[in-house]
Amino acid sequence: MRSLIKKLISVTNISFARISTVRHASSKSDAQKPKEEPKNVEQIKKNICVEKYEGVTTINIDRQMTRNSLDEATLREMTEAINAFDKDAEAKVLVFNGEGGSFCSGFDLDEVGEKGYHTLVDAASRLLRRPLCDKPTIAAVTGYAVGEGFELALACDLRVIEDTAVLGCLGRRFGAPQSLYGGRRLTSLIGLSRALDLLMTGRPISGCDANVMGLACKLTTTGTALGESIKLAKSLIKFPQNALIMDKLAAVNSQLNPNSEESMRDEAVMQSLLGSAIEDLNQGIKKFQGGIGKHGKFYKLTDVPLKDWELEDSVEEVIVKEDEDKKKKA
């Protein structure tokens, strides 16, 4: 993916600048310097890196061991990066990307079990803003975009989705509610019927399915989502920005920020259900940590022992089938 971006930069003469890095690399000049005595300094690992291509800013989630899940530290780093983008007068478009072949797998369930659901929701409060930013935002969706990762993609204005990507509300298996206004955003994008299907069943869909439903502004092949997203961002930069932002805000606010008594009542009902939902989620986390439902599996989520009468019927059916087989052979 990096080589693809470098080729894109060389063709379009875009200047490249890395703002923050995940890894601490040493240069040749550092190797020539005499080694200093180790100091008692805490090394803080970054979970995201921010890059700039002239007016295009990318936020790259880099927790590849967990398919770029979101823990508290990552969410706070993302908040700082998004706020910095908002304040940067030179930045015009923000692209979200996941390193290592997956966009984002949602909240880190191990940390939810350790720190509690509300801790991560509080850390993710910046992602609740509707719209996410006044300036245009794009999600480069590759691999898994599930749970809150799916919601992050929905929070963006546009989505470039690879055909082999997997999207969905996989937290349904463990009782995890939509944490980032995903239900409302999904309904506004694809309609109530399709949204209820995905929200209630939790079934995953492919990038091709997402495109048919209207979630993708562009469907692309595996390994090209980031490059295509940057090309799309460059095309948006060419336009006068004031009118573009005004029209975007009008469209988003008409769908996601209706100031009505009904919406306020719905919010109150959802808040009243949250406590019980968290109890279900805590039980679901224990199942996940025990290996149930991993890798996107929807089967064998619960152990349901067969009753005596079910066992009797099963045995009888087998015997009947064996007798029929013997008659046919005779």
N, C-alpha and C positions, 0 to 999 in steps of 0.2 A: 504493500500500500504506500509506504514511504517513497519507493522508487517511482510509482505512478505519479505522486504529487510533484516530485522533483522534475519529471519529464514535463508535466503540465506547467510548472513554473518556468522552465527553460524555453518552452514554446511561446508562452504569453509574456515573458519578460516581467513577471511579477516579482517584486522584492519580497524576501522571506525573512521573518524575524521570529525567533523563539523567545517567548516571554518568560515562561517558567518551565522547568524540566522535571521529569520524574526521577531520572537517574543522575547520580553524581559522577561525571566523567572527568578524568584528568587529562590535561593537554600536554604537549611536548615540553612547553616552557615550564610547566609544573614539575616535570620529571627532572629537569636540569637543576632545579632549586634544591638546596640541602633540606633533608627531611627534618621537620620540626618535631619537638616533643609532643606527644598526644595530649590534647587538652580535654578537660572534663566538659565537653559540649554535647548536648543531646542532638542526635541526628533525627530530623523529622522527615519521613518519607512522604513525598507528594503523591496524591492519588489521581491527579489530573495534570495535564499540561495544556498551556494556552499558546496558540501560534497565530501569527498575523500574516496575511497576504494582502498587503496594501489595505483596502477598506474591509476585507473579509477577516473575521476573527473566528478561530475554531477552538472549542473546548473539547478536549479529548479525555475521556474517562479511561484510566489505566489501572484496573484491578482484574487483570486477566485470569488469575487463578480462580476467581469466583464469577467469571463471565461478566465482569464489570458491575457487580452489585454495589449498592449504595449504603455505606456505613455513615455514621455521624460525621467523621472527619471529612469524608469525600463530599458530603452534602454542604458542609460549611465552606470547603474550598470552592465548590461550585457557586455558592452564594457570592463569595468575594469576587470570583471571576465574572459573573453576570453583572454585578454592580459596577465593576471596573469597565466593562463593555458599555454600560449605559452612560457612564461619565466621559467616555472617550469620544471626542468630537470627530476624530478621523475614522472611527469604526462605524461601518454602515450596516453590515449584515453579520449575524452570529450563526455559526454552524455547530451543532452538537454531533460528536462522533465517539465511537467506542473502539478502543485498541484491541488487536488480537482476534478480530473476526466476530465479535458480538457487540451490539449497541449497548444494552444495559439489561440486567436480569432483575431489576427491582431492588427493594430493601434487602439488606443482608439479614436473613432470618436468624442467624446465630446471634447477631448483635441485638435484634429485636427481643430475642429471648433473654439476653443478658441485661440490657439497659431499659427495655420496655418500649412499647409501640410509640408512646407519646414523645419519647426522646428523639426518635428519628423524624416524626412528623414535625416537631418543632424545628429541627435542623433543616427540614425541607420547606419551611414556610415561604421562602422566596419563590419556590416553584408554583405556589398557589395563585400568584398574580395573574389576572386575566385582562389583557394578554400578558404573556410572559415578559415581553419587552415591547416598548413602543416601536423600536426598529425591527426590521424583518428578522425572523428566526427560521432556521431550516434544520431538520433532523436527517442525518445520513444513516439510514437504518440498514444494518447488516447483521446476520446471525440472529441472536435472540434479542427481542425487544418485548419483554414480558413483565407483568406486575407493574410496579412503578416506572419501569423502563418503558413500557407501553404508554403509560400516562405522560411521561416526559416527551415522547414522540408526538403524542396528541396535543401537548401544550405548545408545540412549535407551530408556526404559521403554515409551513410547507414540509412535506416529507418526500425524500427520494429513497425508494425502498428497493432492495435487491430481491430478485424473484425467489431466491431460496431462503429469505428471511422468515423467521417465525415470530408472530405477534399474538398477543392475547392476555387475558386476565387469569393467568395461571395460579394466582393467589387464591382463587375460588376453592381449590382443593384443600386449603388449610384455614379457611375462614377469614382470609385477609380482605378487608373492605377496600374500596377505591380511596386512596389517600390524597390524591392531588387533583380533585375535581374531574377524574377520568370519566365517570358516568355521564356527567353533563357535557363534557367536551366531545365524547364519542357520539352521543345522541345528536348533537348539533352538526356533526360532520357526516354521519351516514344514515340518520333517521332513527326513529324510536324502535321499529320492529327489528332491524338488524342489530342495533345497539343492545336491546334486551337479550337477543340470542347470544351475543358474545359475553355480556355481563353475567347472565344467569347460568349458562352452561360452562363458562370458563374455557371453552374449546379453543385451541390454538388455530390460527390461520396462516397460510403461506403469504409471501409477498405478492404472488399473483392474485390470491383471493382479496388481499387488502386493496390491490389496484382496482379490481372489479367493484368493490364496495365504495370506492371513491376516496380512500385514505391516502393514496399516493398521487402526488402531482407528476411523478415520473417513476416508471418501473425500469429497473436497470439490471444488468447481469452481476453475478457474484464478483466481489472485489472492486467494484467501480462506484459505489454509492458516494464515497467522500469526494472523489474527483468530479463526479457529476453535480454534487451539491455545491462545490466551489465554482463550477462553471455557471450554475444557476444563480449563485450569489453575485457573481461578476455581472451577469445580465441585469440584475436588479439595481446595481450601483449606477448603471448608466442613466437611469431615470431621475428626474427631479424628485427629491426625497420628501418634500413637504406634503405634496398632494398624495403620494403613495402611502405615507404614514396616516394621513387623515382618513383616506378611504379604508385602509386596513382597520383602524380603530372603530370606525363606524360599523363595519361588518361584524367585528368580534363582539362589540358591546351589544349589538342588536340580538345576538344569540346567547351570550354567556353572562351578561350582567342585567337581566331583566329585574327592575326594581318593583316587585309586586308582592302582595300579601301571600300569594300562593307559594312563591319561591322562598319567602321567609318561613312559612309554615313547614315546607319540605326540609329546610335546613334544621329546624327545631326537631323534627321527627328523626332525621338522620343522627343528630347529636344524641338523642335519647337512646338510640340503638347501639351507639358506639361502645358503651361499656360491655354489653353482652358479646358484641362482635370481637372485642379484644380477648375475652375469655376463650372464645372459640379459636382465635388465632394462636393463643398460647398453647392450646392443645395441639393445634396443627403444627406448630414449630417442633414439638416433641416428636411428632410423627416424621417430620422432615429430617430431623437429626438422627432418627432411627433408620433412615434409608427409604422411607415410604414416599412415593411420589416424585422421586428425583428424576432428572433428565426428561422432564415434561410428561411423565407417565400419569395417566388418569385411571388406570386399573389397579386393583388391589390396594385401595386407599384405606379400607377397613377390613378387619377379619370378622366374617359373619359365619359362625358354625352352623352346619346343617342340622335341622331338627330331626327327630326320630322318624316322623312320618315321611319326610323328604328322602331320608336314607332308604326306607322301605320301598318307596316308589322307584327309586333309582335301581335298586337290586332287582326288583320285579321286571323292570323294563329290560335290563341286561339279560335276564333268564329267558324272557320271551324272544328276544332277538336271537339268542343262541339256538333255541328250539327251531325257529324258522330257518336258520342257516342249515341245521342238520336235515330238515325235511327237504330242502332244496337239493342237498348233496345226495340224499337217498333217491 
